[in-house]
Amino acid sequence: MRSIKFSIIFVMLSVFASAQTLENLDNIAPFNEGLAAVQKNNQWGFINTNGELVINF
């Protein structure tokens, strides 16, 4: 049981540590099929209509 708790905590920390912020974006393209391309520091990613980064920079 202890290893399951450790695994859950590890996964949660990994998710929160890898989250990208959407501050200081250089460019935001119009939405197409529910996604919009966003540019930050010459890298591109995609956000959904909720503003969540779904494809990393």
PDB file of N, H, CA, C and O in Angstrom:
ATOM      1  N   MET A   1       0.821  -1.189   0.000  1.00  0.00           N
ATOM      2  CA  MET A   1       0.000   0.000   0.000  1.00  0.00           C
ATOM      3  C   MET A   1       0.871   1.261   0.000  1.00  0.00           C
ATOM      4  O   MET A   1       0.515   2.271  -0.608  1.00  0.00           O
ATOM      5  N   ARG A   2       1.987   1.192   0.672  1.00  0.00           N
ATOM      6  H   ARG A   2       2.276   0.372   1.166  1.00  0.00           H
ATOM      7  CA  ARG A   2       2.870   2.343   0.761  1.00  0.00           C
ATOM      8  C   ARG A   2       3.443   2.717  -0.612  1.00  0.00           C
ATOM      9  O   ARG A   2       3.585   3.898  -0.931  1.00  0.00           O
ATOM     10  N   SER A   3       3.770   1.706  -1.418  1.00  0.00           N
ATOM     11  H   SER A   3       3.654   0.747  -1.159  1.00  0.00           H
ATOM     12  CA  SER A   3       4.321   1.996  -2.748  1.00  0.00           C
ATOM     13  C   SER A   3       3.274   2.633  -3.654  1.00  0.00           C
ATOM     14  O   SER A   3       3.622   3.424  -4.531  1.00  0.00           O
ATOM     15  N   ILE A   4       2.003   2.305  -3.461  1.00  0.00           N
ATOM     16  H   ILE A   4       1.720   1.662  -2.749  1.00  0.00           H
ATOM     17  CA  ILE A   4       0.944   2.922  -4.259  1.00  0.00           C
ATOM     18  C   ILE A   4       0.830   4.403  -3.919  1.00  0.00           C
ATOM     19  O   ILE A   4       0.693   5.236  -4.815  1.00  0.00           O
ATOM     20  N   LYS A   5       0.885   4.736  -2.632  1.00  0.00           N
ATOM     21  H   LYS A   5       0.996   4.059  -1.904  1.00  0.00           H
ATOM     22  CA  LYS A   5       0.829   6.142  -2.227  1.00  0.00           C
ATOM     23  C   LYS A   5       2.018   6.909  -2.785  1.00  0.00           C
ATOM     24  O   LYS A   5       1.869   8.033  -3.263  1.00  0.00           O
ATOM     25  N   PHE A   6       3.199   6.301  -2.724  1.00  0.00           N
ATOM     26  H   PHE A   6       3.321   5.387  -2.335  1.00  0.00           H
ATOM     27  CA  PHE A   6       4.395   6.943  -3.262  1.00  0.00           C
ATOM     28  C   PHE A   6       4.246   7.180  -4.760  1.00  0.00           C
ATOM     29  O   PHE A   6       4.609   8.244  -5.261  1.00  0.00           O
ATOM     30  N   SER A   7       3.713   6.193  -5.474  1.00  0.00           N
ATOM     31  H   SER A   7       3.418   5.329  -5.067  1.00  0.00           H
ATOM     32  CA  SER A   7       3.539   6.327  -6.920  1.00  0.00           C
ATOM     33  C   SER A   7       2.577   7.452  -7.260  1.00  0.00           C
ATOM     34  O   SER A   7       2.819   8.228  -8.185  1.00  0.00           O
ATOM     35  N   ILE A   8       1.486   7.538  -6.509  1.00  0.00           N
ATOM     36  H   ILE A   8       1.290   6.908  -5.757  1.00  0.00           H
ATOM     37  CA  ILE A   8       0.506   8.600  -6.754  1.00  0.00           C
ATOM     38  C   ILE A   8       1.128   9.967  -6.505  1.00  0.00           C
ATOM     39  O   ILE A   8       0.932  10.888  -7.297  1.00  0.00           O
ATOM     40  N   ILE A   9       1.865  10.109  -5.429  1.00  0.00           N
ATOM     41  H   ILE A   9       2.025   9.361  -4.785  1.00  0.00           H
ATOM     42  CA  ILE A   9       2.523  11.389  -5.124  1.00  0.00           C
ATOM     43  C   ILE A   9       3.538  11.725  -6.202  1.00  0.00           C
ATOM     44  O   ILE A   9       3.621  12.877  -6.626  1.00  0.00           O
ATOM     45  N   PHE A  10       4.312  10.745  -6.655  1.00  0.00           N
ATOM     46  H   PHE A  10       4.245   9.809  -6.311  1.00  0.00           H
ATOM     47  CA  PHE A  10       5.316  10.981  -7.691  1.00  0.00           C
ATOM     48  C   PHE A  10       4.675  11.462  -8.988  1.00  0.00           C
ATOM     49  O   PHE A  10       5.172  12.393  -9.622  1.00  0.00           O
ATOM     50  N   VAL A  11       3.577  10.831  -9.381  1.00  0.00           N
ATOM     51  H   VAL A  11       3.173  10.075  -8.866  1.00  0.00           H
ATOM     52  CA  VAL A  11       2.881  11.223 -10.606  1.00  0.00           C
ATOM     53  C   VAL A  11       2.338  12.639 -10.473  1.00  0.00           C
ATOM     54  O   VAL A  11       2.464  13.435 -11.403  1.00  0.00           O
ATOM     55  N   MET A  12       1.742  12.963  -9.341  1.00  0.00           N
ATOM     56  H   MET A  12       1.640  12.316  -8.585  1.00  0.00           H
ATOM     57  CA  MET A  12       1.191  14.302  -9.137  1.00  0.00           C
ATOM     58  C   MET A  12       2.288  15.359  -9.190  1.00  0.00           C
ATOM     59  O   MET A  12       2.101  16.412  -9.799  1.00  0.00           O
ATOM     60  N   LEU A  13       3.416  15.094  -8.566  1.00  0.00           N
ATOM     61  H   LEU A  13       3.568  14.238  -8.071  1.00  0.00           H
ATOM     62  CA  LEU A  13       4.515  16.055  -8.598  1.00  0.00           C
ATOM     63  C   LEU A  13       5.056  16.225 -10.014  1.00  0.00           C
ATOM     64  O   LEU A  13       5.406  17.334 -10.417  1.00  0.00           O
ATOM     65  N   SER A  14       5.126  15.148 -10.757  1.00  0.00           N
ATOM     66  H   SER A  14       4.842  14.246 -10.429  1.00  0.00           H
ATOM     67  CA  SER A  14       5.608  15.229 -12.136  1.00  0.00           C
ATOM     68  C   SER A  14       4.698  16.090 -12.992  1.00  0.00           C
ATOM     69  O   SER A  14       5.174  16.881 -13.807  1.00  0.00           O
ATOM     70  N   VAL A  15       3.405  15.943 -12.815  1.00  0.00           N
ATOM     71  H   VAL A  15       3.018  15.300 -12.154  1.00  0.00           H
ATOM     72  CA  VAL A  15       2.443  16.719 -13.596  1.00  0.00           C
ATOM     73  C   VAL A  15       2.554  18.192 -13.259  1.00  0.00           C
ATOM     74  O   VAL A  15       2.605  19.030 -14.160  1.00  0.00           O
ATOM     75  N   PHE A  16       2.593  18.522 -11.983  1.00  0.00           N
ATOM     76  H   PHE A  16       2.552  17.842 -11.251  1.00  0.00           H
ATOM     77  CA  PHE A  16       2.651  19.925 -11.588  1.00  0.00           C
ATOM     78  C   PHE A  16       4.001  20.557 -11.909  1.00  0.00           C
ATOM     79  O   PHE A  16       4.054  21.747 -12.220  1.00  0.00           O
ATOM     80  N   ALA A  17       5.067  19.813 -11.844  1.00  0.00           N
ATOM     81  H   ALA A  17       5.024  18.846 -11.592  1.00  0.00           H
ATOM     82  CA  ALA A  17       6.394  20.361 -12.123  1.00  0.00           C
ATOM     83  C   ALA A  17       6.588  20.638 -13.604  1.00  0.00           C
ATOM     84  O   ALA A  17       7.373  21.514 -13.968  1.00  0.00           O
ATOM     85  N   SER A  18       5.892  19.915 -14.458  1.00  0.00           N
ATOM     86  H   SER A  18       5.254  19.204 -14.162  1.00  0.00           H
ATOM     87  CA  SER A  18       6.092  20.095 -15.896  1.00  0.00           C
ATOM     88  C   SER A  18       5.083  21.050 -16.531  1.00  0.00           C
ATOM     89  O   SER A  18       5.091  21.225 -17.750  1.00  0.00           O
ATOM     90  N   ALA A  19       4.230  21.661 -15.746  1.00  0.00           N
ATOM     91  H   ALA A  19       4.223  21.519 -14.756  1.00  0.00           H
ATOM     92  CA  ALA A  19       3.219  22.566 -16.293  1.00  0.00           C
ATOM     93  C   ALA A  19       3.879  23.801 -16.897  1.00  0.00           C
ATOM     94  O   ALA A  19       4.811  24.367 -16.325  1.00  0.00           O
ATOM     95  N   GLN A  20       3.392  24.196 -18.032  1.00  0.00           N
ATOM     96  H   GLN A  20       2.635  23.736 -18.497  1.00  0.00           H
ATOM     97  CA  GLN A  20       3.889  25.382 -18.714  1.00  0.00           C
ATOM     98  C   GLN A  20       2.984  26.559 -18.398  1.00  0.00           C
ATOM     99  O   GLN A  20       1.764  26.411 -18.326  1.00  0.00           O
ATOM    100  N   THR A  21       3.583  27.726 -18.209  1.00  0.00           N
ATOM    101  H   THR A  21       4.574  27.846 -18.268  1.00  0.00           H
ATOM    102  CA  THR A  21       2.778  28.921 -18.017  1.00  0.00           C
ATOM    103  C   THR A  21       2.566  29.596 -19.364  1.00  0.00           C
ATOM    104  O   THR A  21       3.413  29.512 -20.253  1.00  0.00           O
ATOM    105  N   LEU A  22       1.446  30.257 -19.503  1.00  0.00           N
ATOM    106  H   LEU A  22       0.758  30.326 -18.781  1.00  0.00           H
ATOM    107  CA  LEU A  22       1.129  30.924 -20.759  1.00  0.00           C
ATOM    108  C   LEU A  22       1.304  32.423 -20.628  1.00  0.00           C
ATOM    109  O   LEU A  22       0.512  33.191 -21.174  1.00  0.00           O
ATOM    110  N   GLU A  23       2.319  32.845 -19.920  1.00  0.00           N
ATOM    111  H   GLU A  23       2.963  32.221 -19.476  1.00  0.00           H
ATOM    112  CA  GLU A  23       2.615  34.264 -19.764  1.00  0.00           C
ATOM    113  C   GLU A  23       3.613  34.695 -20.832  1.00  0.00           C
ATOM    114  O   GLU A  23       4.407  33.890 -21.320  1.00  0.00           O
ATOM    115  N   ASN A  24       3.561  35.956 -21.181  1.00  0.00           N
ATOM    116  H   ASN A  24       2.917  36.609 -20.784  1.00  0.00           H
ATOM    117  CA  ASN A  24       4.515  36.566 -22.118  1.00  0.00           C
ATOM    118  C   ASN A  24       4.576  35.836 -23.460  1.00  0.00           C
ATOM    119  O   ASN A  24       5.660  35.548 -23.966  1.00  0.00           O
ATOM    120  N   LEU A  25       3.428  35.544 -24.023  1.00  0.00           N
ATOM    121  H   LEU A  25       2.547  35.778 -23.611  1.00  0.00           H
ATOM    122  CA  LEU A  25       3.381  34.897 -25.330  1.00  0.00           C
ATOM    123  C   LEU A  25       3.724  35.919 -26.412  1.00  0.00           C
ATOM    124  O   LEU A  25       3.359  37.090 -26.312  1.00  0.00           O
ATOM    125  N   ASP A  26       4.422  35.466 -27.433  1.00  0.00           N
ATOM    126  H   ASP A  26       4.718  34.515 -27.514  1.00  0.00           H
ATOM    127  CA  ASP A  26       4.808  36.337 -28.537  1.00  0.00           C
ATOM    128  C   ASP A  26       3.743  36.403 -29.623  1.00  0.00           C
ATOM    129  O   ASP A  26       3.609  37.425 -30.295  1.00  0.00           O
ATOM    130  N   ASN A  27       2.982  35.322 -29.803  1.00  0.00           N
ATOM    131  H   ASN A  27       3.090  34.492 -29.256  1.00  0.00           H
ATOM    132  CA  ASN A  27       2.005  35.270 -30.881  1.00  0.00           C
ATOM    133  C   ASN A  27       0.918  34.256 -30.514  1.00  0.00           C
ATOM    134  O   ASN A  27       1.207  33.215 -29.925  1.00  0.00           O
ATOM    135  N   ILE A  28      -0.315  34.564 -30.862  1.00  0.00           N
ATOM    136  H   ILE A  28      -0.549  35.411 -31.341  1.00  0.00           H
ATOM    137  CA  ILE A  28      -1.431  33.643 -30.688  1.00  0.00           C
ATOM    138  C   ILE A  28      -2.196  33.603 -32.000  1.00  0.00           C
ATOM    139  O   ILE A  28      -2.698  34.627 -32.464  1.00  0.00           O
ATOM    140  N   ALA A  29      -2.285  32.422 -32.596  1.00  0.00           N
ATOM    141  H   ALA A  29      -1.878  31.590 -32.218  1.00  0.00           H
ATOM    142  CA  ALA A  29      -3.003  32.259 -33.861  1.00  0.00           C
ATOM    143  C   ALA A  29      -4.485  32.028 -33.574  1.00  0.00           C
ATOM    144  O   ALA A  29      -4.843  31.649 -32.459  1.00  0.00           O
ATOM    145  N   PRO A  30      -5.343  32.248 -34.556  1.00  0.00           N
ATOM    146  CA  PRO A  30      -6.778  31.970 -34.375  1.00  0.00           C
ATOM    147  C   PRO A  30      -7.034  30.478 -34.143  1.00  0.00           C
ATOM    148  O   PRO A  30      -6.246  29.627 -34.554  1.00  0.00           O
ATOM    149  N   PHE A  31      -8.149  30.183 -33.477  1.00  0.00           N
ATOM    150  H   PHE A  31      -8.789  30.875 -33.143  1.00  0.00           H
ATOM    151  CA  PHE A  31      -8.529  28.795 -33.230  1.00  0.00           C
ATOM    152  C   PHE A  31      -8.952  28.133 -34.526  1.00  0.00           C
ATOM    153  O   PHE A  31      -9.618  28.739 -35.366  1.00  0.00           O
ATOM    154  N   ASN A  32      -8.554  26.876 -34.673  1.00  0.00           N
ATOM    155  H   ASN A  32      -8.014  26.384 -33.990  1.00  0.00           H
ATOM    156  CA  ASN A  32      -8.939  26.055 -35.809  1.00  0.00           C
ATOM    157  C   ASN A  32      -9.157  24.643 -35.282  1.00  0.00           C
ATOM    158  O   ASN A  32      -8.232  24.027 -34.753  1.00  0.00           O
ATOM    159  N   GLU A  33     -10.367  24.131 -35.423  1.00  0.00           N
ATOM    160  H   GLU A  33     -11.119  24.631 -35.853  1.00  0.00           H
ATOM    161  CA  GLU A  33     -10.729  22.802 -34.944  1.00  0.00           C
ATOM    162  C   GLU A  33     -10.446  22.644 -33.446  1.00  0.00           C
ATOM    163  O   GLU A  33     -10.004  21.585 -33.001  1.00  0.00           O
ATOM    164  N   GLY A  34     -10.702  23.701 -32.676  1.00  0.00           N
ATOM    165  H   GLY A  34     -11.061  24.562 -33.038  1.00  0.00           H
ATOM    166  CA  GLY A  34     -10.583  23.638 -31.228  1.00  0.00           C
ATOM    167  C   GLY A  34      -9.208  23.903 -30.663  1.00  0.00           C
ATOM    168  O   GLY A  34      -9.028  23.854 -29.447  1.00  0.00           O
ATOM    169  N   LEU A  35      -8.224  24.185 -31.514  1.00  0.00           N
ATOM    170  H   LEU A  35      -8.370  24.225 -32.502  1.00  0.00           H
ATOM    171  CA  LEU A  35      -6.865  24.466 -31.040  1.00  0.00           C
ATOM    172  C   LEU A  35      -6.366  25.777 -31.633  1.00  0.00           C
ATOM    173  O   LEU A  35      -6.764  26.178 -32.726  1.00  0.00           O
ATOM    174  N   ALA A  36      -5.486  26.433 -30.885  1.00  0.00           N
ATOM    175  H   ALA A  36      -5.163  26.107 -29.996  1.00  0.00           H
ATOM    176  CA  ALA A  36      -4.821  27.642 -31.377  1.00  0.00           C
ATOM    177  C   ALA A  36      -3.328  27.497 -31.140  1.00  0.00           C
ATOM    178  O   ALA A  36      -2.903  27.055 -30.072  1.00  0.00           O
ATOM    179  N   ALA A  37      -2.542  27.865 -32.123  1.00  0.00           N
ATOM    180  H   ALA A  37      -2.887  28.224 -32.990  1.00  0.00           H
ATOM    181  CA  ALA A  37      -1.092  27.838 -31.976  1.00  0.00           C
ATOM    182  C   ALA A  37      -0.658  29.061 -31.172  1.00  0.00           C
ATOM    183  O   ALA A  37      -1.162  30.165 -31.377  1.00  0.00           O
ATOM    184  N   VAL A  38       0.288  28.846 -30.250  1.00  0.00           N
ATOM    185  H   VAL A  38       0.697  27.949 -30.084  1.00  0.00           H
ATOM    186  CA  VAL A  38       0.838  29.943 -29.457  1.00  0.00           C
ATOM    187  C   VAL A  38       2.357  29.887 -29.546  1.00  0.00           C
ATOM    188  O   VAL A  38       2.957  28.812 -29.517  1.00  0.00           O
ATOM    189  N   GLN A  39       2.965  31.061 -29.654  1.00  0.00           N
ATOM    190  H   GLN A  39       2.478  31.933 -29.678  1.00  0.00           H
ATOM    191  CA  GLN A  39       4.420  31.142 -29.781  1.00  0.00           C
ATOM    192  C   GLN A  39       4.994  31.824 -28.557  1.00  0.00           C
ATOM    193  O   GLN A  39       4.471  32.831 -28.080  1.00  0.00           O
ATOM    194  N   LYS A  40       6.090  31.252 -28.056  1.00  0.00           N
ATOM    195  H   LYS A  40       6.515  30.434 -28.444  1.00  0.00           H
ATOM    196  CA  LYS A  40       6.815  31.828 -26.926  1.00  0.00           C
ATOM    197  C   LYS A  40       8.297  31.541 -27.133  1.00  0.00           C
ATOM    198  O   LYS A  40       8.714  30.384 -27.187  1.00  0.00           O
ATOM    199  N   ASN A  41       9.081  32.593 -27.247  1.00  0.00           N
ATOM    200  H   ASN A  41       8.742  33.533 -27.203  1.00  0.00           H
ATOM    201  CA  ASN A  41      10.538  32.441 -27.426  1.00  0.00           C
ATOM    202  C   ASN A  41      10.895  31.525 -28.597  1.00  0.00           C
ATOM    203  O   ASN A  41      11.691  30.600 -28.436  1.00  0.00           O
ATOM    204  N   ASN A  42      10.320  31.772 -29.762  1.00  0.00           N
ATOM    205  H   ASN A  42       9.673  32.523 -29.893  1.00  0.00           H
ATOM    206  CA  ASN A  42      10.583  31.017 -30.992  1.00  0.00           C
ATOM    207  C   ASN A  42      10.201  29.550 -30.908  1.00  0.00           C
ATOM    208  O   ASN A  42      10.659  28.754 -31.727  1.00  0.00           O
ATOM    209  N   GLN A  43       9.376  29.172 -29.942  1.00  0.00           N
ATOM    210  H   GLN A  43       9.004  29.819 -29.277  1.00  0.00           H
ATOM    211  CA  GLN A  43       8.855  27.811 -29.860  1.00  0.00           C
ATOM    212  C   GLN A  43       7.344  27.887 -29.953  1.00  0.00           C
ATOM    213  O   GLN A  43       6.733  28.858 -29.506  1.00  0.00           O
ATOM    214  N   TRP A  44       6.738  26.854 -30.538  1.00  0.00           N
ATOM    215  H   TRP A  44       7.234  26.065 -30.901  1.00  0.00           H
ATOM    216  CA  TRP A  44       5.294  26.824 -30.730  1.00  0.00           C
ATOM    217  C   TRP A  44       4.668  25.697 -29.935  1.00  0.00           C
ATOM    218  O   TRP A  44       5.253  24.623 -29.794  1.00  0.00           O
ATOM    219  N   GLY A  45       3.486  25.944 -29.421  1.00  0.00           N
ATOM    220  H   GLY A  45       3.010  26.816 -29.535  1.00  0.00           H
ATOM    221  CA  GLY A  45       2.670  24.947 -28.751  1.00  0.00           C
ATOM    222  C   GLY A  45       1.228  25.192 -29.139  1.00  0.00           C
ATOM    223  O   GLY A  45       0.944  26.097 -29.924  1.00  0.00           O
ATOM    224  N   PHE A  46       0.305  24.395 -28.599  1.00  0.00           N
ATOM    225  H   PHE A  46       0.536  23.660 -27.962  1.00  0.00           H
ATOM    226  CA  PHE A  46      -1.109  24.552 -28.919  1.00  0.00           C
ATOM    227  C   PHE A  46      -1.934  24.558 -27.643  1.00  0.00           C
ATOM    228  O   PHE A  46      -1.683  23.785 -26.718  1.00  0.00           O
ATOM    229  N   ILE A  47      -2.923  25.443 -27.611  1.00  0.00           N
ATOM    230  H   ILE A  47      -3.127  26.070 -28.362  1.00  0.00           H
ATOM    231  CA  ILE A  47      -3.857  25.511 -26.493  1.00  0.00           C
ATOM    232  C   ILE A  47      -5.241  25.105 -26.980  1.00  0.00           C
ATOM    233  O   ILE A  47      -5.556  25.218 -28.164  1.00  0.00           O
ATOM    234  N   ASN A  48      -6.064  24.630 -26.045  1.00  0.00           N
ATOM    235  H   ASN A  48      -5.808  24.538 -25.082  1.00  0.00           H
ATOM    236  CA  ASN A  48      -7.457  24.323 -26.384  1.00  0.00           C
ATOM    237  C   ASN A  48      -8.321  25.541 -26.066  1.00  0.00           C
ATOM    238  O   ASN A  48      -7.803  26.577 -25.651  1.00  0.00           O
ATOM    239  N   THR A  49      -9.616  25.423 -26.254  1.00  0.00           N
ATOM    240  H   THR A  49     -10.038  24.581 -26.591  1.00  0.00           H
ATOM    241  CA  THR A  49     -10.512  26.569 -26.051  1.00  0.00           C
ATOM    242  C   THR A  49     -10.639  26.970 -24.584  1.00  0.00           C
ATOM    243  O   THR A  49     -11.180  28.034 -24.284  1.00  0.00           O
ATOM    244  N   ASN A  50     -10.151  26.137 -23.668  1.00  0.00           N
ATOM    245  H   ASN A  50      -9.712  25.272 -23.912  1.00  0.00           H
ATOM    246  CA  ASN A  50     -10.126  26.491 -22.248  1.00  0.00           C
ATOM    247  C   ASN A  50      -8.833  27.210 -21.864  1.00  0.00           C
ATOM    248  O   ASN A  50      -8.656  27.595 -20.708  1.00  0.00           O
ATOM    249  N   GLY A  51      -7.932  27.391 -22.828  1.00  0.00           N
ATOM    250  H   GLY A  51      -8.076  27.078 -23.767  1.00  0.00           H
ATOM    251  CA  GLY A  51      -6.666  28.054 -22.562  1.00  0.00           C
ATOM    252  C   GLY A  51      -5.622  27.151 -21.965  1.00  0.00           C
ATOM    253  O   GLY A  51      -4.603  27.632 -21.469  1.00  0.00           O
ATOM    254  N   GLU A  52      -5.847  25.836 -21.997  1.00  0.00           N
ATOM    255  H   GLU A  52      -6.675  25.445 -22.400  1.00  0.00           H
ATOM    256  CA  GLU A  52      -4.908  24.877 -21.450  1.00  0.00           C
ATOM    257  C   GLU A  52      -3.915  24.457 -22.539  1.00  0.00           C
ATOM    258  O   GLU A  52      -4.309  24.174 -23.671  1.00  0.00           O
ATOM    259  N   LEU A  53      -2.646  24.421 -22.196  1.00  0.00           N
ATOM    260  H   LEU A  53      -2.326  24.651 -21.277  1.00  0.00           H
ATOM    261  CA  LEU A  53      -1.618  23.982 -23.125  1.00  0.00           C
ATOM    262  C   LEU A  53      -1.746  22.478 -23.315  1.00  0.00           C
ATOM    263  O   LEU A  53      -1.511  21.714 -22.379  1.00  0.00           O
ATOM    264  N   VAL A  54      -2.119  22.042 -24.524  1.00  0.00           N
ATOM    265  H   VAL A  54      -2.310  22.663 -25.284  1.00  0.00           H
ATOM    266  CA  VAL A  54      -2.334  20.621 -24.782  1.00  0.00           C
ATOM    267  C   VAL A  54      -1.212  20.001 -25.597  1.00  0.00           C
ATOM    268  O   VAL A  54      -1.028  18.785 -25.569  1.00  0.00           O
ATOM    269  N   ILE A  55      -0.470  20.808 -26.314  1.00  0.00           N
ATOM    270  H   ILE A  55      -0.620  21.796 -26.337  1.00  0.00           H
ATOM    271  CA  ILE A  55       0.734  20.350 -27.026  1.00  0.00           C
ATOM    272  C   ILE A  55       1.848  21.306 -26.624  1.00  0.00           C
ATOM    273  O   ILE A  55       1.803  22.500 -26.920  1.00  0.00           O
ATOM    274  N   ASN A  56       2.844  20.757 -25.946  1.00  0.00           N
ATOM    275  H   ASN A  56       2.881  19.787 -25.706  1.00  0.00           H
ATOM    276  CA  ASN A  56       3.921  21.535 -25.337  1.00  0.00           C
ATOM    277  C   ASN A  56       4.735  22.325 -26.358  1.00  0.00           C
ATOM    278  O   ASN A  56       4.781  21.982 -27.540  1.00  0.00           O
ATOM    279  N   PHE A  57       5.360  23.365 -25.887  1.00  0.00           N
ATOM    280  H   PHE A  57       5.322  23.644 -24.928  1.00  0.00           H
ATOM    281  CA  PHE A  57       6.243  24.178 -26.727  1.00  0.00           C
ATOM    282  C   PHE A  57       7.403  23.348 -27.212  1.00  0.00           C
ATOM    283  O   PHE A  57       8.262  23.852 -27.935  1.00  0.00           O
TER     284      PHE A  57
END
